[in-house]
Amino acid sequence: MKRVGFFYDDIFLKHIPTGWHPENPDRLRGILDTLESSTFSKEVIHLRPVKATMDELTAIHTKEYVQRVAETTTGYLDPDTYVSEKSYEAALYAAGAVAEAIRRIKAGEIDRAFCAVRPPGHHAEKQRAMGFCLFNNIAVGARVAQSNGFERVLIVDFDVHHGNGTEHAFEEDPTVFYFSTHQYPHYPGTGGRNDRGKGKGEGFTMNIPLPAGTGDAEFKGIYNEVLVEVSERFRPDIVLVSAGYDIHVDDPLADIRVSNEGIVEIVRGINRAAASVPVVYSLEGGYNIKALSKSVLITIEELLYD
Ligand SMILES: [Zn+2]
């Protein structure tokens, strides 16, 4: 059995929309209830995240943008992305969760981690909020990983939407490989197959755009063959995962048709690609609460026992 850290804090329930919104606190309540009523709750190591520091945030975002988020306590920062009174604090902990998981791994306390955070992160750009995301949690984590000696970082993003913010953060950087599968064409519109990185980073981005209706068999092949080959070539020191469960067949926001069995295959493929190096998951999307909760539970089971 692997030692799996489960990172969560109640602050994540305090990022609250004014009206109905798919990205709402019930998502995490569902995950927690499902985990607590399972046997895995006693097998994971329950840990608390810490806030990301200004230095950690400004490795990815501009100081002006961080201050803008800090000063905004209501309304919207982009047409999809609301802010409430405690959103900045929640976002600091969300961005700090992957970072804390990495430090705990470095200290030898855990082998793998799942960060149950919100707001999500992968659409957040250097100087703007986007697609429900305030700070780019996985991108902040990638730089913290490097400052902890994990020099080569493989980011795997299986959210149904392309992680435009993450790709842009590292597109010229050959030390961070960005691998993404996503529905295409679909929001946010980026992530075409020909976007493979720029300059020194050329060849260190791989986008696998998928048509609506793509299901388990295709995902199994991509994650157990293509991703494993990428990892064997790149030889990462750590794997960070943007875990978006809006790929589930029951998700209301997109049209990819991955079942619970497909989630198992994806997580096993990522475990295989990681081989002996640590893996840290950070929650991105997933808007059918039942499907989301079950998918996270499946992920945790595979992290514990695969
Ligand atoms: Zn998504």
Residues whose N, C-alpha, C, O or C-beta is under 5 A from the ligand:
A	BS01	ZN	D159 V160 H161 G244 D246 G285
